[in-house]
Amino acid sequence: MCVWAAIAYTITNPNLRADDATETRQQVRELQKKNEMLSQQLRHQQELIESLTRKVSDIQEVNAKHGHDPELSVGENAAAAQTSSRSSAFSPGKVNIAGEGAVGFFNSGSKGMYPNAEFRVDEAKLFVETPIWGEVYFFGELNLMTRESSELNLRLGELYLDLENVSRWWHRDGMLSARLGQMYIPFGEEYLARYAIDNPLISHSIPDIWGVDQGIEFYGRMGKISYVLAVQNGGIYKNDFNADKAIAGRLAFDPTGWLHLSASGMRTGNLDAHRDQLSALWFGNGFFRSFGTGSATKFHADLVEGDMQVRWSGGHVGAFGGYARYDDNDPSANNRRDIYYYSLEGVQDLTPKLYAGIRFSQIFAEEGLPIVGNGNLSEYFFNTLTEEIWRLSLGLGYRWSPNLIFKGEYSFERGKQLGGDKRNHEDLFAIQAAFRF
């Protein structure tokens, strides 16, 4: 405005002397320079605002992932879990410590896991996270108590070095990152919402596929497609007793904000029947294990699965289904097993804080498989093979805050053992308070 006013004054005043006109032109030029400088400052400020906006968005995404935000759906967690796990909020030498846990009351049927109506610490986890150098970060998880434990102890969960955004070296942000250490097996998506603070119910599905294993993992995103691929040892122990490795991967597609799709595949690799004994992969509240005769030296399992979730502002519906094949090299018997499984889940807000959830899941193993479910571990994992089993879980939850949720659930569980005996004394009633800090 100052420039245009000066020009207008010069044009409309014919009595200006030549030296005045020269001085005025000089002032106009100076004003133009000042305007250009102001314009550059405005552009710089706008770029800074946009940069800060992106950083805040990244921080929110990181908090959603590592904070296990219960407001996130499984599909959103699935997408976030393979993107950058840190942000510029970290400064050199800064260590982040967080924790999650759950306490509650559990009562099951006479052949269930909690026949004596137990109060229990159901989950207790500590997380440590810190930058190492540049885009290299450390993440560690310590488990003091998990659903699968019968007593308080200290166990290692995930522990890895995260080499973030390796693809920036060829100017492709987010396309490739890598992890080295012990990570969750990237098969299926239920494990992404398995912590108590994330799970809308208290129980899990009957398949309940998850596990941690040592190896290397690659992950990234390209537009609406994300992926994760891992090569890991395959067995439950820290030592690997067979050179054949487990390979697992998942490919996800988010065509819209409300629809999430993914496909997963895995092979456990050949495991030593006498030294590995158990796979690192958890299935049916147990593991894949060798159940051939003593002459069997190797066993393995191969799996495929598809996952889907539809989301809306007040809830979601999700489903997954898959096929697993077990086999071993027992020369005296054909122990091959074909296993089919699926799960359907729905969650709906009744008020801004109160919600209802329902889940139905089922496993079919015609030739029989060690499937524990909500049953007694010593009986159903070591002594009995199950042909078919299903679980219907009904629950209510109340979100006092994103960091504190009260939940109640009743699960019906029925099954049939190989040979025809029924499994009908494993129903579960539970109340739980889940929290994080």
C-alpha positions, -999 to 999 in steps of 0.1 A, spaced: 0 0 0 29 24 8 44 18 -27 11 25 -45 5 56 -24 39 70 -32 35 63 -69 0 80 -69 14 110 -51 42 114 -77 19 111 -106 -7 135 -93 17 163 -82 32 180 -112 50 207 -91 76 183 -78 111 194 -85 135 170 -103 155 163 -72 122 156 -53 112 132 -80 145 114 -78 143 112 -40 107 99 -43 118 72 -69 145 61 -45 120 59 -17 97 38 -39 125 14 -47 133 11 -10 97 4 -2 96 -22 -30 126 -39 -15 110 -39 20 78 -54 5 98 -81 -12 115 -89 21 82 -90 39 68 -113 12 98 -136 16 93 -136 54 56 -145 50 65 -174 27 91 -186 52 66 -184 80 40 -203 60 65 -230 52 74 -232 89 38 -235 99 32 -263 74 64 -280 87 52 -278 123 17 -291 113 33 -321 97 55 -327 128 25 -325 151 6 -349 128 36 -373 130 37 -370 168 0 -378 170 5 -408 148 34 -420 169 14 -416 201 -15 -435 186 9 -464 177 30 -466 208 3 -454 232 -21 -481 218 -49 -456 216 -82 -474 222 -100 -449 200 -80 -464 170 -95 -493 152 -76 -525 144 -72 -513 108 -58 -479 119 -34 -496 142 -24 -519 114 -15 -490 92 3 -471 120 22 -501 132 43 -502 100 49 -464 96 75 -443 114 76 -450 151 94 -419 162 92 -382 155 113 -351 159 99 -348 194 128 -369 204 161 -351 213 195 -368 216 198 -386 249 160 -385 257 145 -417 270 108 -423 270 94 -447 296 57 -458 294 36 -486 309 4 -505 304 -15 -529 326 -48 -545 336 -62 -559 368 -95 -578 373 -116 -607 384 -119 -639 363 -142 -669 369 -145 -698 345 -162 -732 343 -148 -762 361 -125 -771 331 -116 -735 324 -84 -715 332 -99 -699 363 -122 -724 381 -116 -708 415 -128 -673 408 -95 -654 408 -86 -618 414 -54 -613 393 -30 -588 378 -38 -596 342 -12 -575 325 18 -554 334 42 -540 307 70 -514 306 82 -498 274 115 -480 269 122 -459 238 152 -437 229 170 -423 199 205 -438 193 219 -419 163 203 -401 134 173 -421 124 183 -451 144 162 -458 175 159 -483 203 127 -499 216 123 -524 244 93 -541 261 94 -558 295 65 -580 305 60 -584 343 27 -602 338 7 -614 308 -26 -633 304 -7 -664 296 14 -663 328 4 -680 361 27 -658 382 45 -625 382 79 -628 364 101 -607 341 101 -616 304 113 -598 273 88 -588 248 99 -568 218 135 -554 217 149 -540 185 169 -513 168 147 -494 144 164 -480 112 137 -456 101 131 -443 66 160 -460 50 144 -450 16 151 -413 22 186 -421 8 170 -424 -26 143 -397 -19 114 -420 -12 102 -411 23 84 -439 42 89 -465 15 114 -487 35 124 -490 72 140 -519 90 141 -535 124 167 -558 139 161 -577 171 130 -594 186 97 -583 171 61 -594 169 55 -619 141 37 -598 114 10 -623 106 -27 -612 107 -38 -582 126 -54 -593 159 -21 -590 177 -21 -552 169 -49 -548 194 -40 -575 218 -30 -554 248 -57 -549 273 -59 -511 267 -65 -517 230 -87 -548 230 -124 -537 232 -132 -570 250 -113 -589 277 -109 -622 259 -93 -627 225 -106 -647 195 -102 -685 196 -74 -684 170 -56 -656 188 -26 -656 165 5 -638 177 41 -643 189 75 -626 192 106 -639 175 142 -628 167 151 -617 132 149 -588 108 119 -570 96 112 -546 67 82 -523 66 70 -493 47 42 -475 29 35 -464 -7 4 -443 -9 -26 -464 2 -5 -496 3 16 -507 33 36 -538 39 57 -556 65 80 -586 59 101 -605 85 126 -633 85 128 -649 120 141 -680 137 108 -697 140 111 -715 174 102 -704 209 137 -705 223 164 -678 219 187 -705 203 178 -716 168 181 -754 164 174 -755 126 189 -733 99 155 -731 81 139 -697 89 104 -685 95 91 -660 69 60 -639 76 45 -609 59 14 -588 55 2 -565 26 -24 -539 35 -46 -517 14 -67 -487 26 -87 -476 -4 -108 -451 17 -108 -438 52 -134 -463 63 -122 -495 47 -91 -515 55 -80 -547 39 -50 -570 43 -36 -604 34 -10 -623 54 12 -654 48 36 -673 69 57 -704 71 73 -714 105 101 -732 87 112 -766 98 115 -768 136 134 -794 155 109 -817 171 131 -826 201 149 -793 208 127 -765 194 96 -785 205 73 -754 201 69 -727 174 72 -691 183 38 -685 168 9 -687 193 -23 -704 180 -55 -713 199 -41 -702 233 -11 -726 228 16 -731 202 21 -753 172 40 -783 185 52 -816 173 27 -844 181 43 -871 160 60 -902 175 95 -901 188 109 -909 153 97 -875 140 126 -850 138 110 -820 121 77 -803 121 63 -771 105 31 -750 99 21 -728 69 -6 -702 72 -25 -677 51 -51 -651 63 -73 -623 51 -84 -594 73 -111 -567 68 -124 -538 88 -151 -512 81 -150 -481 104 -173 -453 112 -172 -425 138 -189 -446 166 -175 -481 160 -164 -507 135 -170 -542 123 -141 -565 114 -135 -600 103 -106 -623 95 -103 -659 82 -75 -682 74 -61 -716 67 -32 -734 84 -15 -767 76 6 -786 101 29 -815 90 60 -833 102 84 -860 89 72 -888 111 79 -920 90 54 -941 110 23 -919 106 7 -892 84 2 -864 109 -8 -837 84 -36 -814 97 -57 -790 77 -70 -762 99 -96 -735 91 -105 -706 114 -123 -672 113 -135 -644 136 -162 -617 134 -162 -587 156 -184 -556 161 -180 -526 184 -205 -497 188 -205 -467 210 -238 -464 230 -227 -430 245 -195 -410 240 -179 -432 268 -199 -464 270 -196 -490 242 -207 -526 235 -187 -553 218 -194 -587 204 -170 -613 189 -176 -648 175 -147 -670 164 -142 -707 155 -116 -733 146 -120 -765 126 -94 -792 127 -109 -824 114 -80 -846 124 -76 -830 158 -52 -804 171 -40 -792 205 -63 -762 211 -65 -748 246 -90 -719 242 -103 -710 276 -97 -745 289 -71 -760 312 -37 -759 296 -24 -793 309 -54 -811 296 -61 -795 263 -26 -788 251 -8 -820 261 -34 -847 266 -63 -840 243 -68 -831 206 -97 -809 197 -117 -813 164 -138 -781 166 -143 -752 190 -161 -718 190 -164 -688 213 -190 -661 216 -179 -631 236 -203 -603 248 -190 -572 265 -195 -537 277 -168 -511 282 -166 -476 297 -138 -452 287 -131 -430 317 -103 -415 296 -80 -428 268 -58 -441 296 -84 -459 318 -111 -483 306 -134 -505 327 -147 -537 309 -170 -566 317 -175 -597 296 -192 -631 294 -178 -656 269 -196 -688 259 -172 -716 247 -181 -749 233 -161 -776 214 -157 -812 205 -127 -834 211 -114 -859 187 -135 -890 195 -167 -870 202 -164 -858 238 -178 -824 244 -161 -793 257 -188 -774 276 -174 -763 310 -151 -734 299 -174 -703 299 -157 -672 312 -170 -642 332 -145 -614 337 -143 -578 349 -112 -558 341 -97 -523 345 -71 -515 318 -48 -486 321 -16 -470 307 7 -441 316 
